Amino acid sequence: MLMKQKIGLIVLLAAFVILVGVAVSFAVASDNKAAQGPPPAPVEVAPVTEEMVSEQVTLIGTTEPKIKSIIAAEVEGLVKSFPVKEGSYVKKGSVLVRLRSTNLNIRLKAALAAKEEAKARYRFAKEELARSEKLKDANSIAAKRYDQTLYEFQALEQQVLRYEAEIEELKDSIRKKKVIAPFSGFIAEEHTEVGEWIKKGGKVVTLINLSLIRITVDLPERYIMEIRPDAAVEVTVCAYSMKPVSGTISAILPEGHPDSRTFPVRIDVSNRKLKLKSGMEARVVFNLGTKTKAMLVPKDAVVTANGGRLVFVVNSGTAHSVNVKIVGTYGVNVAVDGLLKPGDKVVIRGNERLRPGQAVTVVR
């Protein structure tokens, strides 16, 4: 009996030792795994470059339509219908206003009837003239009678032409009773309404075409000699998108403001999708003639964090954050101020969730 107790005690002791060993092994494995941390993050990198670039100046302007017109009536009349409203889009050739033309239509019918009557008399006079010419050749008609037939024929011929001119004039007046959109665009303002009498040249609507936007920027005189017409600029309309679009300097006005010593510069921006509206704030970046040396990194390398901007530089398999300040934009690259040097590898893909000191694997 004593022997059985000893054996049982030995078995229990052995089982305890095994359990303790397993627990220790599991704890050591867990500690090793924790010490290893997460696997390295895959990233793509690009080198920092140092280049000579144009100095830039950023100024604020306001968007407006390149094409804007106050549409007027060519003739006077009472507004019969006004099918458009403010804010609506109309195509070229659409009717903006119809004026009453009842009186003109009546006069046109009368002129058409008079023309047909004159043409009938003209045809008869033409036949009479032909007969008179035959009689004249046979010396069977008096010269006075022949002359009367000829003059009557010529008078009726002119009368037909006069009625034709009157008819064309009436048709033109009737056509002008419809005010037509000369180009496609938006109705920015209404200037009349149904039942109102419009004088000749009276305002109907203000029509704007937003397919091409114009921005006017007041450029300080110290920069005016460093830009040229047709040069490309970068335009950002923050209300629409933070992504800049390309614009073109269309005009540099020769007369400046004597008080502010600035010169108006016109910039054209394509707006085919009609997303930009008139009156929006636009930020315009001009490239000046002066060259300067700058550190360039791809736009994708810059990350916004805590109200500032930074890039991640890869060194010995580790990503280190470097605070930077953007001082210029040049195509797909930006010029930055910061503790960078040419040849540094900055992360351009996979930097959204990186943390300073995190291990990375460069995949490209």
C-alpha positions in Angstrom: 0.0 0.0 0.0 2.8 2.3 0.9 4.5 1.5 -2.5 1.3 2.4 -4.4 1.1 5.8 -2.6 4.7 6.5 -3.5 4.1 5.7 -7.2 1.0 7.9 -7.3 2.9 10.8 -5.8 5.7 10.4 -8.3 3.2 10.4 -11.2 1.5 13.6 -9.9 4.9 15.2 -9.5 5.9 14.3 -13.0 2.6 15.7 -14.4 3.2 19.0 -12.5 6.7 19.3 -13.9 5.4 18.7 -17.5 2.6 21.4 -17.1 5.1 23.9 -15.7 7.4 23.3 -18.6 4.6 23.7 -21.2 3.5 27.0 -19.5 7.1 28.4 -19.5 7.6 27.4 -23.2 4.3 29.2 -24.1 5.3 32.3 -22.2 8.7 32.4 -23.8 7.2 32.0 -27.3 4.7 34.8 -26.6 7.5 37.1 -25.4 9.5 36.4 -28.5 6.6 37.0 -30.8 5.8 40.3 -29.0 9.4 41.3 -29.2 9.4 40.7 -33.0 6.4 43.2 -33.5 4.3 43.4 -36.7 5.8 42.4 -40.0 7.5 45.2 -42.1 5.1 47.3 -44.1 5.5 47.1 -47.9 6.2 50.6 -49.4 7.2 52.2 -52.7 9.9 55.0 -52.6 11.2 57.7 -54.8 14.4 59.8 -54.5 14.6 63.4 -53.4 16.1 65.6 -56.1 17.6 69.0 -56.1 16.8 71.1 -59.2 16.7 74.7 -60.5 13.1 75.8 -60.7 11.2 79.0 -61.2 10.2 81.0 -58.3 6.5 81.1 -57.7 3.9 83.6 -56.4 0.4 82.7 -55.3 -2.4 85.2 -55.6 -6.2 85.1 -55.1 -8.7 85.9 -57.9 -12.4 85.4 -58.6 -14.0 83.2 -61.2 -16.3 84.8 -63.8 -17.7 83.7 -67.2 -15.5 84.3 -70.2 -18.7 85.0 -72.3 -21.4 87.1 -70.7 -24.1 89.1 -72.6 -27.2 91.1 -71.8 -29.6 89.9 -74.5 -31.8 92.7 -75.9 -34.9 92.9 -78.1 -34.3 94.1 -81.6 -37.9 95.5 -81.9 -40.4 96.8 -79.5 -43.5 94.9 -78.4 -45.6 93.3 -75.7 -44.1 90.2 -74.0 -46.4 87.3 -74.9 -44.4 84.5 -73.4 -41.2 84.2 -71.3 -40.3 80.4 -71.3 -37.0 80.7 -69.4 -36.2 81.3 -65.7 -33.2 82.4 -63.8 -30.7 79.5 -63.3 -32.0 77.5 -66.2 -29.7 76.3 -68.9 -30.6 77.1 -72.5 -29.0 75.9 -75.8 -28.0 78.1 -78.7 -31.1 79.0 -80.7 -33.6 78.5 -77.9 -36.4 81.1 -77.6 -36.0 83.4 -74.7 -38.9 85.7 -75.2 -41.8 86.0 -77.7 -43.4 89.3 -78.4 -46.9 89.7 -79.7 -46.9 89.9 -83.5 -50.6 89.8 -84.4 -50.6 93.1 -86.3 -47.6 92.1 -88.3 -49.1 88.8 -89.3 -52.2 90.6 -90.6 -50.1 93.0 -92.6 -48.1 90.0 -94.0 -51.3 88.3 -95.2 -52.4 91.6 -96.9 -49.0 92.0 -98.5 -49.0 88.4 -99.8 -52.5 88.9 -101.3 -51.5 92.2 -102.9 -48.4 90.6 -104.4 -50.4 87.8 -106.0 -52.8 90.4 -107.5 -49.8 92.4 -108.9 -48.3 89.3 -110.3 -51.5 88.5 -112.1 -51.7 91.9 -113.6 -48.0 91.7 -114.4 -48.5 88.4 -116.4 -51.4 90.0 -118.3 -49.3 93.1 -119.1 -46.4 90.9 -120.3 -48.7 89.1 -122.7 -50.1 92.5 -123.9 -46.6 93.8 -124.5 -45.7 90.7 -126.5 -48.8 91.3 -128.8 -48.0 95.0 -129.1 -44.5 94.2 -130.2 -45.8 92.0 -133.0 -48.2 94.7 -134.1 -45.4 97.3 -133.9 -43.3 95.2 -136.2 -46.1 95.1 -138.7 -46.8 98.8 -138.3 -50.3 98.0 -137.1 -50.2 99.9 -133.8 -49.7 103.5 -132.9 -46.4 104.3 -131.2 -48.3 106.0 -128.3 -50.3 102.8 -127.7 -47.2 100.7 -127.6 -45.4 103.0 -125.2 -48.4 102.9 -122.8 -48.3 99.1 -122.8 -44.6 99.1 -122.2 -44.8 101.6 -119.3 -47.6 99.7 -117.7 -45.6 96.4 -117.9 -42.6 98.1 -116.3 -44.7 99.7 -113.5 -46.3 96.3 -112.6 -42.9 94.7 -112.6 -41.6 97.2 -110.1 -44.8 96.9 -108.0 -44.2 93.1 -107.7 -40.6 93.8 -106.5 -41.9 96.4 -104.0 -44.4 93.9 -102.5 -41.7 91.3 -102.3 -39.5 93.7 -100.4 -42.4 94.6 -98.1 -43.0 90.9 -97.4 -39.4 90.3 -96.6 -39.4 93.2 -94.2 -42.6 92.0 -92.5 -41.1 88.5 -92.1 -37.9 89.9 -90.6 -40.0 92.0 -88.2 -42.0 88.9 -87.2 -38.8 86.9 -86.8 -37.4 89.6 -84.5 -40.5 89.2 -82.3 -38.7 86.1 -81.0 -35.6 86.8 -79.0 -33.2 83.9 -79.6 -30.2 82.7 -77.4 -27.1 83.6 -79.4 -25.1 80.9 -77.5 -25.6 78.1 -75.0 -25.5 79.1 -71.3 -27.3 79.8 -68.1 -29.9 82.5 -67.4 -28.1 84.7 -64.8 -30.8 87.4 -64.5 -34.3 88.1 -65.9 -35.0 91.7 -67.1 -38.7 91.4 -68.2 -41.9 89.4 -67.6 -45.1 88.5 -69.4 -47.3 91.5 -70.1 -44.5 94.0 -70.0 -43.8 96.4 -73.0 -40.3 96.2 -74.2 -38.8 99.1 -76.1 -36.4 98.5 -79.0 -33.1 97.5 -77.5 -34.7 96.7 -74.1 -33.0 94.2 -71.9 -34.5 90.6 -71.8 -32.0 88.4 -69.9 -28.4 88.2 -68.9 -26.9 85.0 -70.4 -23.5 83.5 -69.3 -21.5 80.7 -70.8 -19.5 78.8 -68.1 -17.7 76.4 -70.5 -14.7 78.8 -70.3 -14.0 80.5 -67.0 -12.0 83.7 -66.7 -10.1 84.7 -63.5 -8.8 88.2 -62.9 -5.8 88.5 -60.6 -4.1 91.8 -59.6 -0.4 91.1 -60.0 2.1 93.4 -58.1 4.2 95.5 -60.5 7.4 93.8 -59.3 6.3 90.6 -60.9 4.8 92.0 -64.1 8.0 91.7 -66.2 8.5 88.1 -65.2 5.3 86.6 -66.7 4.2 86.4 -70.3 0.9 85.9 -72.2 -0.1 82.3 -73.0 2.0 81.0 -70.1 0.6 78.1 -68.1 -0.5 78.6 -64.5 -1.9 76.4 -61.8 -5.4 77.2 -60.5 -7.1 75.8 -57.4 -10.7 76.4 -56.7 -11.0 75.1 -53.1 -14.8 75.1 -53.1 -14.7 72.6 -56.0 -11.6 70.6 -55.4 -8.2 70.8 -53.7 -6.6 69.4 -56.9 -5.2 72.1 -59.1 -6.1 72.5 -62.7 -4.2 74.1 -65.6 -5.0 77.6 -66.8 -3.5 80.0 -69.4 -2.7 83.7 -69.1 -4.9 85.2 -71.8 -4.1 88.9 -71.3 -1.9 91.2 -69.2 -3.7 94.5 -69.1 -1.4 97.5 -69.9 -3.0 99.9 -67.3 -2.5 99.2 -63.7 -4.1 100.6 -60.5 -2.0 103.6 -59.4 -2.9 103.2 -55.7 -2.0 99.6 -55.3 0.6 99.4 -58.1 -1.0 96.2 -59.4 -1.9 95.1 -62.9 -4.9 93.0 -63.8 -4.0 89.7 -65.4 -6.6 87.5 -67.1 -6.5 83.7 -66.8 -8.6 81.3 -68.8 -9.6 77.9 -67.4 -11.6 75.2 -69.3 -14.8 74.2 -67.5 -16.4 71.7 -69.9 -18.3 69.9 -67.1 -19.7 73.3 -65.9 -18.7 72.4 -62.3 -17.1 75.8 -61.6 -19.5 78.7 -61.0 -19.1 82.5 -61.3 -17.9 84.2 -58.1 -15.8 81.4 -56.6 -12.5 82.1 -55.0 -9.5 80.9 -57.1 -5.9 80.5 -56.0 -3.5 81.1 -58.9 0.2 80.1 -58.9 2.4 82.0 -61.3 5.8 80.7 -62.4 8.2 83.7 -62.5 11.3 84.1 -64.6 13.7 84.0 -61.6 15.3 80.6 -61.0 16.1 79.1 -57.6 17.5 75.8 -56.3 14.9 73.6 -54.5 14.4 70.1 -53.1 11.7 68.3 -55.0 9.7 65.3 -53.9 6.6 63.7 -55.5 3.3 65.1 -54.3 2.3 61.6 -53.1 5.2 61.6 -50.6 3.7 64.4 -48.6 1.4 63.4 -45.7 -0.8 65.7 -43.7 -0.7 65.0 -39.9 -1.6 67.1 -36.9 -2.1 70.2 -39.0 1.3 70.0 -40.5 3.0 68.1 -43.4 5.7 65.5 -43.3 7.4 62.8 -45.4 8.7 59.4 -44.5 12.4 58.8 -45.3 13.5 55.1 -45.4 16.8 54.4 -43.9 18.1 50.9 -43.0 14.7 49.3 -43.4 13.0 51.9 -41.0 10.7 54.8 -41.9 11.6 58.1 -40.2 9.3 61.1 -40.4 10.6 64.5 -41.5 8.5 67.7 -41.1 8.4 69.7 -44.3 6.8 72.9 -45.7 5.6 73.1 -49.3 7.1 76.2 -51.0 6.1 75.4 -54.6 4.3 73.1 -57.0 5.9 71.8 -60.2 3.8 69.3 -62.1 3.7 66.0 -60.2 6.4 67.3 -57.7 6.5 69.8 -54.9 9.3 71.9 -53.6 9.8 71.5 -49.9 11.8 73.0 -47.0 12.9 70.4 -44.4 15.8 68.3 -43.3 16.2 66.4 -46.6 19.1 65.9 -48.9 19.4 64.8 -52.5 19.1 61.0 -52.8 17.0 60.4 -49.7 14.4 57.8 -50.3 10.9 59.1 -49.5 7.8 56.8 -49.3 5.2 57.5 -52.1 3.0 54.5 -51.6 2.0 52.9 -48.3 2.7 56.0 -46.2 -0.9 56.7 -45.2 -0.7 54.5 -42.0 3.0 54.5 -41.3 4.3 55.4 -37.9 7.8 56.9 -37.1 10.3 54.2 -36.5 8.1 51.5 -38.2 9.9 48.7 -40.1 9.3 48.7 -43.9 10.1 46.6 -46.9 10.8 48.5 -50.2 8.9 46.7 -52.9 9.8 49.3 -55.6 
